[in-house]
Amino acid sequence: MNTDTNLMQNIDALWNTTEAMLVGHGEGFDEPIDRDQAVDEDGKAIYKSYTLSLDLGGEYFDPRIIAIRFSAEDMEAYARNW
C-alpha cells in the first residue's frame, strides 16, 4: 500500500486539534466518534471511511471548514505509523 505522506500529515494536524470533529462513515450512516473509536485493539478500522473536520467560523452563507475524508486503509496506516 502506498500511503500519501501529505495526507498523513494533514490527518495528523487535524487529529491533534481538539476542536476537530471525527466522523465514522458506514453503510448508510455517519456517526461522530471519539478518536479512540476509529480502530479496534488490533489497529483495524471500525468504519468504512472517516472525515476529520474543523469549523473555522465565517459568515452564515460563507462558512469556512477544513475537511479531510479518508479511507479505512488510510486510518489503519495512520494508526500504525503516526
N, CA, C and O atoms as a DFTB+ gen file, in Angstrom:
328 C
 N C O
     1  1       0.849      -1.174       0.000
     2  2       0.000       0.000       0.000
     3  2       0.897       1.240       0.000
     4  3       1.824       1.346       0.803
     5  1       0.615       2.161      -0.894
     6  2       1.360       3.405      -0.993
     7  2       0.540       4.520      -0.348
     8  3      -0.430       4.997      -0.938
     9  1       0.920       4.933       0.850
    10  2       0.182       5.948       1.574
    11  2       0.819       7.310       1.332
    12  3       2.032       7.474       1.456
    13  1      -0.014       8.277       0.988
    14  2       0.439       9.632       0.708
    15  2       0.876      10.319       2.001
    16  3       0.083      10.463       2.931
    17  1       2.140      10.742       2.057
    18  2       2.694      11.397       3.248
    19  2       1.967      12.691       3.551
    20  3       1.730      13.006       4.717
    21  1       1.605      13.458       2.512
    22  2       0.876      14.709       2.743
    23  2      -0.477      14.448       3.392
    24  3      -0.891      15.178       4.292
    25  1      -1.161      13.409       2.936
    26  2      -2.445      13.060       3.545
    27  2      -2.245      12.713       5.014
    28  3      -3.003      13.175       5.866
    29  1      -1.232      11.902       5.321
    30  2      -0.975      11.529       6.713
    31  2      -0.652      12.757       7.568
    32  3      -1.089      12.850       8.715
    33  1       0.106      13.688       7.013
    34  2       0.430      14.912       7.754
    35  2      -0.817      15.753       7.992
    36  3      -0.983      16.323       9.071
    37  1      -1.693      15.834       6.997
    38  2      -2.935      16.585       7.151
    39  2      -3.854      15.925       8.173
    40  3      -4.461      16.606       8.999
    41  1      -3.956      14.602       8.116
    42  2      -4.752      13.886       9.118
    43  2      -4.173      14.159      10.498
    44  3      -4.914      14.449      11.436
    45  1      -2.862      14.069      10.627
    46  2      -2.210      14.269      11.914
    47  2      -2.473      15.673      12.469
    48  3      -2.719      15.832      13.664
    49  1      -2.423      16.683      11.609
    50  2      -2.659      18.057      12.059
    51  2      -4.058      18.213      12.638
    52  3      -4.225      18.826      13.693
    53  1      -5.064      17.668      11.963
    54  2      -6.432      17.778      12.491
    55  2      -6.668      16.812      13.642
    56  3      -7.406      17.130      14.575
    57  1      -6.055      15.641      13.588
    58  2      -6.210      14.656      14.660
    59  2      -5.796      15.263      15.999
    60  3      -6.422      15.013      17.029
    61  1      -4.749      16.048      15.967
    62  2      -4.212      16.643      17.190
    63  2      -4.812      18.004      17.520
    64  3      -4.347      18.682      18.436
    65  1      -5.827      18.402      16.790
    66  2      -6.571      19.626      17.079
    67  2      -7.855      19.218      17.787
    68  3      -8.747      18.632      17.173
    69  1      -7.951      19.525      19.073
    70  2      -9.073      19.025      19.876
    71  2     -10.430      19.525      19.393
    72  3     -11.450      18.888      19.657
    73  1     -10.457      20.648      18.695
    74  2     -11.729      21.183      18.200
    75  2     -12.221      20.461      16.945
    76  3     -13.388      20.595      16.575
    77  1     -11.356      19.707      16.298
    78  2     -11.738      18.995      15.074
    79  2     -12.641      17.821      15.417
    80  3     -12.427      17.122      16.408
    81  1     -13.655      17.614      14.580
    82  2     -14.602      16.515      14.793
    83  2     -14.245      15.343      13.884
    84  3     -13.918      15.526      12.711
    85  1     -14.312      14.141      14.442
    86  2     -14.077      12.914      13.695
    87  2     -15.416      12.225      13.485
    88  3     -16.179      12.029      14.430
    89  1     -15.696      11.859      12.236
    90  2     -16.932      11.166      11.891
    91  2     -16.565       9.858      11.205
    92  3     -15.739       9.832      10.293
    93  1     -17.192       8.769      11.657
    94  2     -17.040       7.476      11.009
    95  2     -18.206       7.256      10.068
    96  3     -19.354       7.523      10.426
    97  1     -17.923       6.767       8.856
    98  2     -18.953       6.525       7.853
    99  2     -19.092       5.023       7.627
   100  3     -18.105       4.316       7.423
   101  1     -20.332       4.554       7.666
   102  2     -20.614       3.146       7.417
   103  2     -21.622       3.011       6.291
   104  3     -21.824       3.945       5.515
   105  1     -22.242       1.869       6.202
   106  2     -23.266       1.625       5.185
   107  2     -24.531       2.392       5.550
   108  3     -25.324       1.930       6.371
   109  1     -24.720       3.548       4.951
   110  2     -25.939       4.326       5.149
   111  2     -25.989       5.144       6.424
   112  3     -27.068       5.599       6.804
   113  1     -24.880       5.347       7.094
   114  2     -24.898       6.173       8.303
   115  2     -23.568       6.887       8.492
   116  3     -22.523       6.448       8.012
   117  1     -23.646       7.992       9.202
   118  2     -22.476       8.775       9.606
   119  2     -22.603       8.984      11.106
   120  3     -23.682       9.307      11.602
   121  1     -21.501       8.800      11.832
   122  2     -21.554       8.851      13.282
   123  2     -20.349       9.605      13.852
   124  3     -19.206       9.202      13.635
   125  1     -20.602      10.708      14.587
   126  2     -19.480      11.364      15.275
   127  2     -18.877      10.390      16.283
   128  3     -19.602       9.749      17.044
   129  1     -17.548      10.280      16.285
   130  2     -16.897       9.330      17.186
   131  2     -15.715       9.993      17.881
   132  3     -15.204      11.018      17.430
   133  1     -15.293       9.389      18.983
   134  2     -14.074       9.810      19.667
   135  2     -12.879       9.202      18.946
   136  3     -13.021       8.215      18.223
   137  1     -11.721       9.780      19.137
   138  2     -10.508       9.307      18.461
   139  2     -10.223       7.839      18.755
   140  3      -9.748       7.113      17.882
   141  1     -10.508       7.397      19.979
   142  2     -10.213       6.005      20.349
   143  2     -11.222       5.007      19.786
   144  3     -11.095       3.806      20.024
   145  1     -12.216       5.483      19.047
   146  2     -13.206       4.601      18.432
   147  2     -12.950       4.389      16.940
   148  3     -13.774       3.782      16.255
   149  1     -11.821       4.880      16.430
   150  2     -11.543       4.804      14.999
   151  2     -11.050       3.426      14.564
   152  3     -11.409       2.943      13.490
   153  1     -10.230       2.799      15.398
   154  2      -9.712       1.465      15.096
   155  2      -9.912       0.573      16.322
   156  3     -10.055       1.059      17.444
   157  1      -9.918      -0.738      16.085
   158  2     -10.044      -1.669      17.198
   159  2      -8.686      -1.909      17.852
   160  3      -7.698      -1.287      17.464
   161  1      -8.626      -2.791      18.826
   162  2      -7.383      -3.043      19.562
   163  2      -6.276      -3.647      18.688
   164  3      -5.104      -3.622      19.063
   165  1      -6.652      -4.189      17.521
   166  2      -5.673      -4.743      16.587
   167  2      -5.256      -3.742      15.514
   168  3      -4.480      -4.074      14.618
   169  1      -5.775      -2.515      15.607
   170  2      -5.437      -1.491      14.629
   171  2      -6.253      -1.550      13.352
   172  3      -5.910      -0.895      12.368
   173  1      -7.332      -2.327      13.354
   174  2      -8.212      -2.434      12.183
   175  2      -9.284      -1.354      12.246
   176  3      -9.863      -1.103      13.303
   177  1      -9.543      -0.717      11.109
   178  2     -10.556       0.330      11.028
   179  2     -11.931      -0.228      11.376
   180  3     -12.287      -1.331      10.961
   181  1     -12.684       0.530      12.127
   182  2     -14.026       0.112      12.528
   183  2     -15.054       0.566      11.491
   184  3     -16.084      -0.085      11.318
   185  1     -14.787       1.668      10.809
   186  2     -15.716       2.233       9.834
   187  2     -15.139       2.113       8.430
   188  3     -13.943       1.873       8.267
   189  1     -15.991       2.280       7.407
   190  2     -15.568       2.174       6.011
   191  2     -14.741       3.371       5.574
   192  3     -13.836       3.234       4.751
   193  1     -15.046       4.545       6.118
   194  2     -14.271       5.749       5.831
   195  2     -14.472       6.732       6.979
   196  3     -15.292       6.515       7.871
   197  1     -13.711       7.808       6.934
   198  2     -13.694       8.777       8.027
   199  2     -13.610      10.186       7.468
   200  3     -13.123      10.398       6.358
   201  1     -14.093      11.149       8.249
   202  2     -13.903      12.556       7.942
   203  2     -13.461      13.267       9.206
   204  3     -14.076      13.128      10.263
   205  1     -12.395      14.025       9.082
   206  2     -11.971      14.944      10.136
   207  2     -12.303      16.331       9.640
   208  3     -11.944      16.686       8.517
   209  1     -12.986      17.131      10.460
   210  2     -13.333      18.476      10.016
   211  2     -13.153      19.472      11.150
   212  3     -13.290      19.145      12.329
   213  1     -12.842      20.693      10.752
   214  2     -12.640      21.779      11.691
   215  2     -13.357      23.003      11.159
   216  3     -13.081      23.465      10.051
   217  1     -14.283      23.529      11.958
   218  2     -15.034      24.727      11.597
   219  2     -14.196      25.940      11.945
   220  3     -13.861      26.157      13.110
   221  1     -13.853      26.736      10.934
   222  2     -13.032      27.923      11.141
   223  2     -13.877      29.178      11.341
   224  3     -13.347      30.282      11.466
   225  1     -15.178      29.000      11.369
   226  2     -16.074      30.148      11.513
   227  2     -16.455      30.683      10.149
   228  3     -16.505      29.941       9.167
   229  1     -16.720      31.961      10.098
   230  2     -17.123      32.568       8.838
   231  2     -18.572      32.995       8.891
   232  3     -19.253      32.838       9.905
   233  1     -19.020      33.530       7.792
   234  2     -20.389      34.019       7.680
   235  2     -21.363      32.870       7.475
   236  3     -20.973      31.772       7.076
   237  1     -22.641      33.137       7.754
   238  2     -23.679      32.121       7.599
   239  2     -23.687      31.543       6.183
   240  3     -23.774      30.329       5.999
   241  1     -23.596      32.422       5.193
   242  2     -23.633      31.957       3.808
   243  2     -22.264      31.601       3.260
   244  3     -22.153      31.137       2.125
   245  1     -21.219      31.811       4.052
   246  2     -19.857      31.541       3.610
   247  2     -19.044      30.905       4.744
   248  3     -18.061      31.482       5.210
   249  1     -19.465      29.703       5.186
   250  2     -18.719      29.069       6.276
   251  2     -17.337      28.628       5.800
   252  3     -17.151      28.288       4.631
   253  1     -16.387      28.637       6.701
   254  2     -15.039      28.176       6.383
   255  2     -14.780      26.910       7.183
   256  3     -14.689      26.944       8.410
   257  1     -14.663      25.803       6.482
   258  2     -14.477      24.495       7.113
   259  2     -13.338      23.770       6.406
   260  3     -13.273      23.734       5.177
   261  1     -12.453      23.201       7.197
   262  2     -11.430      22.302       6.663
   263  2     -11.970      20.884       6.871
   264  3     -12.363      20.530       7.982
   265  1     -11.991      20.089       5.831
   266  2     -12.475      18.710       5.959
   267  2     -11.582      17.781       5.147
   268  3     -11.233      18.061       4.000
   269  1     -11.226      16.670       5.778
   270  2     -10.422      15.647       5.116
   271  2     -11.191      14.335       5.221
   272  3     -11.446      13.842       6.320
   273  1     -11.556      13.779       4.077
   274  2     -12.204      12.466       4.060
   275  2     -11.154      11.450       3.643
   276  3     -10.404      11.674       2.693
   277  1     -11.105      10.330       4.357
   278  2     -10.098       9.322       4.054
   279  2     -10.656       7.930       4.307
   280  3     -11.660       7.759       4.998
   281  1      -9.987       6.946       3.736
   282  2     -10.469       5.560       3.734
   283  2     -10.109       4.811       5.014
   284  3      -9.332       5.285       5.843
   285  1     -10.693       3.642       5.144
   286  2     -10.361       2.748       6.261
   287  2      -8.882       2.367       6.197
   288  3      -8.218       2.282       7.230
   289  1      -8.371       2.139       5.005
   290  2      -6.959       1.786       4.852
   291  2      -6.053       2.930       5.312
   292  3      -5.025       2.694       5.947
   293  1      -6.436       4.168       4.992
   294  2      -5.676       5.323       5.439
   295  2      -5.709       5.419       6.962
   296  3      -4.703       5.756       7.586
   297  1      -6.862       5.125       7.560
   298  2      -6.979       5.179       9.027
   299  2      -6.062       4.145       9.657
   300  3      -5.393       4.428      10.651
   301  1      -6.027       2.954       9.087
   302  2      -5.159       1.896       9.618
   303  2      -3.683       2.290       9.491
   304  3      -2.896       2.061      10.409
   305  1      -3.316       2.878       8.358
   306  2      -1.930       3.328       8.167
   307  2      -1.587       4.427       9.167
   308  3      -0.489       4.442       9.723
   309  1      -2.512       5.333       9.394
   310  2      -2.268       6.407      10.368
   311  2      -2.087       5.811      11.765
   312  3      -1.180       6.204      12.499
   313  1      -2.940       4.875      12.124
   314  2      -2.854       4.251      13.462
   315  2      -1.535       3.509      13.637
   316  3      -0.978       3.503      14.735
   317  1      -1.025       2.884      12.583
   318  2       0.239       2.138      12.656
   319  2       1.461       3.043      12.726
   320  3       2.391       2.780      13.489
   321  1       1.459       4.090      11.943
   322  2       2.683       4.839      11.700
   323  2       2.756       6.228      12.314
   324  3       3.837       6.815      12.361
   325  1       1.670       6.757      12.773
   326  2       1.680       8.128      13.237
   327  2       1.316       8.112      14.697
   328  3       1.255       9.167      15.329
